[in-house]
Amino acid sequence: MDIRRVTDKTSVSPQITAQDLPAIKEAGFRAIICNRPDGEGADQPSFEEIEAAAQALDIKTAYVPVQTGMVQDADVAAFGAVLEDLPRPVLAYCRTGTRSATLWSFHESKKRPIPEILAATKAAGYDMNGVARRIANGGKTPTDTGDAKYDVVIVGGGAGGVAVAASLQARTSNLSIAIIDPADIHYYQPGWTMVGGGIFDATQTAKTMGSLIPRGVKWIQAAVAAFEPADNAVILDGCRVVKYDRLVVCPGLKLDWDAVEGLEETLGRNGVTSNYRYDLAPYTWQLVQELKEGRAIFTQPPMPIKCAGAPQKAMYLSGDAWFRNGRLKDIDIQFMNAGGVLFGVKDYVPALERYVDKYDATLNFFHNLTSVDGAAKTATFRIAKPDAEPENVTVDFDMLHVCPPQVAPDFIRVSPLADAAGWVDVDQATLRHASYDNIWSLGDVMNAPNAKTAAAARKQAPTVAENIVADISGRSPTAAYDGYGSCPLTVERGKIILAEFGYGGVLKPSFPAAMLDGTKPTRLAWFLKERMLPPIYWKAMLKGKEWMAKPEKLKVTAE
């Protein structure tokens, strides 16, 4: 917990947890304001969790959520209104405290001189010079000049962003490169399935962001508020401006927990879990171990989602655990899929269906989760089968594993870079933006029709790096991405079906069939997933070592 005093009556802090509330009470705070929208981060507790813990200690609460970097006049008015109503001293928090400090600065600008505001926030550890410029500029952020400029700016410090930076450095050492990402921790998200299956410890999937940023690359620890591609500018939280010659956009996607009514309030309790959140994956394994009988439901929302096989991986590993401990006969496994097929590439379906039979799981297609009542242990689904009237059905559960709906981040969806569906609009071969020649995108946020997996980003990063270097040299794109994605389907402990495919579902095996037939469960594929892929991720992909990921040459057809 990192409480930063701004005035005697107001302090701000980064994200707090329910466990911090007794110490906050002890420090004398009588009220808390949450300025962070629910569902913004994979390891973020919901406001309801904080509110419940605060109420138990007689601490007043208020929820004034602000999209990162998007402090609007209405947000400032709402913040001021709750300040007037709440007892002091008050603690406001968001992800880092920046939004809370910014809200306070705008609110106080009506009655305090700017130098006093800047001094108070600087003493608290927040640089509000960007706020001062915005106030002086009538609330608008100028983009004709920037606070910093780089040859290449990368938005997003996940798998794609760090890999692109490292691949660029491997090709040319004289570029000035910056990665913009507000997160302190970088997660190996493919490992969360293994955490939920009791194979990995959650701590194995997390490293500090600072330890992974390539040496010589500037890390700007801030959130992006907006893009001004006409001015080659990125607007940051706090209204700072970063200019670029070339831009790479790869911030990942947003887990839309709010899209399912009642879900956030019950996550992590009442038997409701998800391997899509770092802090919940261990709870999945806890539930699997504790469940002796009853119904276990596993959900999959409409596409697109990160790793389309992940929802059923959780089902298979859970079923395998119950099979091994002799409880499977007493557990009713239900797979609720909003889509109409078990897996999108038909070559892998027969082997998967054999495991569905082994675990006696019931497949329910066109079932989309719409609400959860954790206390009652019921889940409601909307059934929308082709050529049939939609209907709703409510099902009891003892364990519910949820894969949340997923969308592009808000700052992407409202930007000039997005297509009509909200994804970054790119050429699917070169990954160059469809409208802006000096912008590229990769990873989960762009609109190429490939599987959204870390393995896909591993292939995309060298393609983007190669084409940026070609562009700097005045050449046309030279590298092409073929849509490769990999989904290691953990069908039982010790065996995996290694699904590898490209655009159009074309199989793209990395190994000869005599060595590893990806359409069948093998121990070798499990060995790759458990022992080989994590070090390949940490020590090769994020270091610019393109093992089995060299970019393909772009085929140029004659006019």
Buried (B, 14 or more C-beta within 10 A) or exposed (E): BEBBBBEEEBBBBBBBBBEBBEEBBEEEBBBBBBBBBBBBBBBBBBBBBBBBBBEEEEBBBBBBBBBBBBBEEEBBEBBBEBBEEBEEBBBBBBBBBBBBBBBBBBBBBEEBEBEEBBEBBEEBBBBBBBBBBBBEEEEEBBBEEBBBBBBBBBBBBBBBBBBBBBBBBBBEEEBBBBBBBBBEBBBBBBBBBBBBBBBBEBEEBBBEBEEBBBEEBBBBBBBBBBBBBEBBBBBBBBBBBBBBBBBBBBBBBBBBBBBBEBBBBBBBEBBBBBBBBBBBBBBBBEBBEEBEEBBBBBBBBEEBBBBBBBBBBBBBBBBBBBBEEEBBEEBBBBBBBBBEEBBBBEBBBEBBBEBBEBBEBEBBBBBBBBBBBBEEBBBBBBBBEEEEEEEEEEBEBBBBBBBBBBBBBBBBBBBBBBBEEBBBBBBBBBBBBBEBEBBBBBBBBBBBEBBBBBBBBBBBBBBBBBBBBBBBEEEEBBBBBBBBBBBBBBBBBBBBBBBBBBBEBEBBBBBEEEEBBBBBBBEBBBBBBBEEBBEBBBEBBBBBBBEEBEBBEBEEEEE
